[in-house]
Amino acid sequence: MFTGTVTFVSGKGWFFAERDDDSSAIFVHQNEVENNRYLKINDRISFDVAPSTKNPGKTMAVNVKYVSHLISRQISGKAAL
């Protein structure tokens, strides 16, 4: 199981997340999210990786589970986690 952070929300039921292991982007579809939860920017997720069903040679997140929400705050003009 991998972990990552949601970085893009389409508003149409698909998302992109940045993987913690290699900082690459991975596609997430709403149908793969546990309890059909709607994800938001900075949500932490865990997931498995599988071949994309629509794009041969690409991967996508499956069995996606919401873990927590990452809260960032501004300190001296810089984002701090």
Buried (B, 14 or more C-beta within 10 A) or exposed (E): EBBBBBBEBEEEEBBBBBBEEEEEEBBBBBEBBEEEEEBEEBBBBBBEEEEEEEEEEEEBBBEBBBBEEEEEEEEEEEEEE
